[in-house]
């Protein structure tokens, strides 16, 4: 009896996680990009860019999301520090 209960729980867990993945893949790219930017800003991440590109053409950036049914990727890349931060760093040295 325990074996059947465990098997049923595993099937249910796999089904639920698959449904969550399918939902996130259908999310519009602009909405997902805004959600990711909000999370990065909340963690005080600066000097970054998020770009929406075709799947398979991500380049050197890190893929942080997929959208439009899995046909596009959202790529995170660090950018050069802003000009306002550069003079402050030079004074500290």
ZIMORA-V447759 format. One record per run of one state. SS is the DSSP state (H for helix, E for strand, - for the rest). FROM is the first residue (numbers start at 1). LEN is the number of residues. Records with the same first field share a line. If there is no record, write none. Layout:
SS: FROM-LEN  FROM-LEN
This chain:
-: 1-1  26-3  43-5  55-7  68-4  79-4  93-1
H: 2-24  29-14  83-10
E: 48-7  62-6  72-7
